[in-house]
Each structure stands twice: as structure tokens, then as C-alpha cells.
Amino acid sequence: MNTLAEAAFATPSAIAVELSRLSSDYAATPLLDLPRLAARLGVAQVLAKDEGRRMLGSFKSLGGTYAGLRALARAARTDIAGLIASHPAGQPALVCASDGNHGLAVAAAARFAGANARVYLHDGVPLARAQRIQAQGAEIVRVAGTYDDAVGAAAAAAHAGAGILVADTTDDPDDPVVRDVMAGYGVMAEEIRHQVAAAGHARPTHLFVQAGVGGLAAAMAEGLGGWLAEPGIIVVVEPANAPAVAAALASGQPVRVEGDLETTAEMLSCGEGSAPALAVLRRHGVRSMTVTEDALAAAPGLLHGCGGPRTTPSGSAGLAGAVAALAGPTAPGPEARILVLVTETDMAA
């Protein structure tokens, strides 16, 4: 394969192999069968993908690290393996905005490659998250305002020559870096398919997946959309205070949600959806819903109390959506088999 086109259309399996060369912590994460939670919700089954067991404690390490390495490899005219082996001199820095986890993943990519990273964080990102990113060797730049303000600052810095922008959101439907981020997330979907088959489970009928800018939800729709059992419903779940994807799906294009975007699901505090993600979500006919702050706050305790892992309101937002949907007028029936993603561990636990 021409190294300049390396992984241009990489399969999830190929991406998983690339990442596994970096660390054993990129091994497949568990898919948990939670019968106590299923009984509590009144459905046939609940499966939960535990991404808190992933490298760096969240699913973001799949997308941000892979995309960052791909970007540096393109700049060095090599592939990821060659980049890691040689640590070319004079590499550009990686630049991104983050609520925490994406920046951590991009910083790790730079560390693996022997490059520098600069991560733009809005004022609401706690010090502990900033310190974890700094521990990967990255420079932190604080930005007044919201996550979307940090996105703008990072893009402006990259445009001015600070380095390569490794964003997880863009208004360009064909942005190659954002597509690499989503491709990395697709590793989860392939793992889920294999794990369901290996365990002898029937395929899930419903997927409830949290959204910030929409990249994770798009990767799951692409990887699982034709695989789920009937009725094969995928629901994007967002905080009512930050409904970026819902607003975009309703209007047919990315729109900026006004307000402070404050939510207990801090990793989902995004005001504008990503154009490549939204195109995928529309193509798959994905539904959207918003949930209250009370529902988001209650979900981690419900999950852990029924045998699941410890996580945050962001990490269990998909479950919060499932609970809300099951209480609604068009609730899935008792035969439903629900899949949720536990997207991060609770570092404070």
C-alpha cells in the first residue's frame, strides 16, 4: 500500500491493530450483560459497552489518538508504524480544543510520535482534567467562554501556523481529520458485533447513544445501523441544556445553540454539531431526544447499583435516555434488547 494513502479507508480491524501496537490498554473493552438493570427497566436485556476500561479511561482515545497519529504521519509522508519508529525531527505540533477527553487523546498521540501538542480548554474544564492532559506533555491554553469558543480558538491558532488541527468537529463535511476521529470510534462498533456473536446474545433492538458534537453517535450508526435487530432504532441522547445534534437534525444543518450550555454531563456541553457526523446520522434516520439534568445525574447510580461500572453523567447519558424513553408514550416493549455505551470511567471514584 502506498504509505501516503495509509489507512485512507482503513477498516476498524486495521485501526484496532494500529492502536494495539501502542499499548495493551487498547485491547477490546468488555460488553457487559446487565440482567438486574434489564429487570429494573422492564426489558429483555441491557448490554453496556464499558469504555472506561479503554486507554486513558474513555472511548476518546480511539478517535483522537488515531486521528492525531494519522495527521502527523501524513505530514511526515509515512505511515503510523514508521512515524512511531522514527520520531521524525521537526514535526508540527498537534492542536485541538477539548472538554477533557479528546485533548487527552490528542496529547497522547503527540507523545507517542515524539511531537508537541497544544490543547485549548474553556474555563469550565476542571483543573484535574487539565492536569491529566499536561501529564501527557501537552501545553494548555485556557479560553474564556464555552467549548465552542475553545473550538474557534484552536482553529484560529492552527490557521495561524501553530500546528495541525485535530478537531472532532467541523463544518466541512469532507474534513479528513474529523473522519479519522470517527473511524477510530468505529472500532467499538466492530467489537460489539463480535462480542454479541461470541456470547450468543440476540442482537440488540435499540441503541441509546450520547452525543456532544455527534461523532460517536455517527460512528455507531455507521457500524451498527444495518446490524441491529428489528426495529433497529438508534436514538441520540443529549442534555436538554446542550441539544446541538437535535437542533441540527431539526434544521437540516449545523446550528449554534445559544446559552451557557451548562450541564452535569460536562463532556456533552457542546453548542454546535459536526457536519460530517450529522450527514451520517441523517442518512441512517437516527432519532434524537433530550434528557433533564435530574435524569443525567441519576443514571450513574442506577448503572452501578445494577452491576455496571462506575461512570459520570456524561458516561451514562445513553442510559438516561433509555430510562426516559421507557417512561414515555412510545416506549420500547418488554421484548426490547437495549444497548448503551458507558463512555468514560469516573476518575473521581
N, C-alpha and C positions, 0 to 999 in steps of 0.2 A: 504493500500500500504506500502511496506517496505520503511522506510524513507531513507535508503541508495540509493534506486533506485528512489527517489522522482523526478518526472518530467523528468525521463530519456528520455521519449518520449512524453514530455508534449505538449498538443495542444496549439495553440495560445490563445484560450479562457482561458485555465488554467493559462497560463503565465500572461495574462491580469488581471486575478483575483489576482494572487500573487502580481503584481505591484500595483494594485489599493489599496491594504491594506497598502501600504507605504505612499501614498499621493493621494489626489483627482486630482492632476495635471497629473496623469497617465490615466485619462479618455480619451475616444476616441477623436481624433482631427478631425476638420472639413474636409469634402471633398467639395471643392468649385466648383461650376459650373460657368465658366467664359465666358459668351456669347460674350462680347466685344473682348476678346482675340481670341476666335474662329473666329469671323468675320475678325479680323485683319490678322489671319493666313490663312483664306480661307478654313476652315474645319467645319464639322458639330458641333463639340463640343470639348471643352477643360475642363477637370476636373483636379483639383490640390489638392493634399493632403497636408494640412498645418501643417507640423511637428514643425513649430516654436511655436505652442501652446502646445507642449508636455513638460513634466517635464524637466527642465534645458534648454529649448529652442531649442532642436533638437531631432531627431529620435535616436541618440546615447544612450539616457537614457534608451531606451528599451533594447538594447543588452548589453551594458557594465554593467549596474546596475544588470540586471538579471543574467548574467554570473558570476559577482563578488560574488553575494549572493549565487549562486549555488556552487561556488568553496569553499566558507567558510563553507557552510552547509555540504558539503562532508567531509571537514577536521574535522568538529565537530561531524560527524556521526549523523546528524539530518536533518530536512527539513528547508526550509526558514522561515516558521512561528515559528518554535522552536528556530531558530537562532536569529530572531528579538526579541523574547520574553525573551531569556535568556542572550544574550550578553556573550557567554562563555569566561571565563578567558583564557589568554594565546593564543589567536587566532593569526595565522600568518598574516603578512601584505599582502595586495594586491599590485602587481607590474604590471605596464604597460607602454607602450610608446604611445604617442599621438601627434596629431596636435592641440588638444584642447578639442574637444567634448567627445571623448572616455575616456580620462583621467578624465574629469569632472564626467562622469557617473560611472567610477570605484571608484573614490573618494567618490561619494555619496553612493555606495554600502558599502564601508568600514564604513562610518559614520552611516548608518542605522544599521549595525551589531555591532557597537562598536569596530571596528578594525582600524588598521592603513593602510595607502596607501602611495605608493611612485610612482610618475609619472615622466617618462623620457620625456623631451621635447627637440627637436632640437633647434638650435639657432634662427631659423626663426620664432618661435612661439612668437607672441607679448606678452608684459608684461601683458596686460589686461586679456588675456586668462589664463596666469599662475596664476594671482591673483584670478580669479574665482575658479580655482582648489584648491588653497591654502585655500580659504574661506570654502571649504568643509572639511578642516582638513588634506589635503594631503601634503606630502613633495615633493618638486620639485627638480629634478636633471636635469641640463642642459647638453646637449650633442652637441659637435661640429659636423656639417655636416647636413645631410638630415633626414627626417622622418625615412628612412630605417636604418640609423645609430643609431637612438634612439631605434628602434625595437631591433637591435642587442645588445645594451647596457642593455636594460631591460631584455632580455632573459638571458644574461650572469649573471646579478645580481641575478635573480631568481634561476638560476642553482647553484650559489654560496651560496644560502641559505637565500637571502634577503626576500623571501616570495613566494606567489603563483602568477605565471604569468597569467594575464588576458589579453591575446592578442586578437586583432581582425583579425590577420593574422598569418599564419603558413605555413610551407612546409610539415606538417604532415596532410594527408587527413582525418585522424580519430581523430584529436585533439578534446577532449570533450569540452574544454572551448570555442574554436572558434565556435564549433557547437552550444553551448548555446547562444553565441552572435548572431548568425544568426537566431536562433529560436526566440529570443526576437524581432528581426526586423520583423519576420513573423506576429506579432500582427497587423502591419499596413495593410498587405495584407488581413487579415480577416476582419478588419474594413472596408476596401474599398469594399469588396464584399457585406457586409451587407448594407453599405451606398448607394451603387448603386441601390440595390434592393429596399431599403426603399424609395428612391427618385423617383423610377420609371424610371430611366435612362436606355437606352440601354447600354449594356456592351461596354467598350472601345475596339477599334480595334488595337490600338498601345500604347505601353508603352515606354517612353523615361526615362531612369533612370541613374543617375550619378554613377560613380564608382571611388573609391580610390583603395582599395585592392580587392573590388568585393563582399564583404559580403552583402551589401544592395541589390545589383542587383541580387545576388543568391537567397536571401530570397524572393524577388518579383517574380523571375522566378518560384520558387517552389510554391509560394502561388497563383499566378495569371496565370501561364503558360497555364494551361488547361481550364481556365475560360474566358479569353479574347474572344471577338467575332472575327470571321474571318476578316482578315487573321491572327490575333493573333500574331502580330510582337512585339518582345521585343528588344530594342536597348540600349546597354550600351554606355554611353556618357562619354568621358574623355577629359581633356585638351591635346592639341597636344604636350605640353611640358612634359607630365607625362602619357604616354599611357601604363600603366602597364598591364591592362587587355587585351588590343588589342594585345600587344606583346606576352602575354602568350597564347591567343587563336590562334594566328598565328603559334606559335611554338609547341603547344600541351603540354606545361608545363610552370610553372613559370620561368620567366627570369628577370634578373635585368636590368632595363632601365638605361642607363648611362646619365650623365648630372646633372645639379643643380636642376632640377625638378621645377624651379620657375614658378609659375602661379598665376594669380589673384584669381583663385579658390583654395585657400590655403588648404582647407580641403581635396582636391583631389591630393595633391602633394605627390604621392606615386610611388616608383620605382619598386615594385615587387608585383604581385598579390598573393592572398591567395589560397593555393592548394584546400581546401575544397570548396571554392566559385567557383573556376574555374571548378571543376568537375561538379557542379550543372549547371553552365552556358553552358558547352558543352553538357550536357545531354538534355537540353531544346533547343538547337540550337539557342542560343541568338546571335544576331548580335552586332557588335561594330563599333563605329565611334569616331573620334576625332574632336574637335572644336577649333577654333582660340581664342586667347586672346581677340580680339575685340568682338567676339560673346559672350564670357563669361561675359565680362564687360557690355555689352548692355542688357543682359537678365533680371537683377533685375528691371531696369527701365521699360522695356516693361511689365513685370508682374504686377508691382504696378500701372502703368499707365492704365492698362486694368482691374483694380478692384481686383487684387490679393494682397497678403500680402507683406510687406517689407522683403527682404531677401538679401543674399550675392551672389556673383558669384558662390560659391560652392552650395548654396541652390537652385539656379535656373539653374544649368548646364543641367538638363534634358530638360528644355525649350529651352536652347541654342541649344541643339541637334535637337529638333523638328523643330526649325526655319531653321537650316541649312539643314535638310533633306527635308523640304518643298520647298527649293530653288534648290534642286538637280534634276538630271535626272530621278531618280526613286522615285519621291515624292509621298507620300500618296495623294489620290484623295480628292475632296471636301466632299465626304461622310465619311471621316475618323473621328473617335472619339478618341481623344488623351488624355492620362493620363500622368501627370507628378507629381513628388514628390518635394515639397518645403521643403527641409530637415532641414533648420535651420532658426531662426529669425536673423535679423540684430541687434546685440546688440548695434551697434553704432548709430542706427537711433533714 
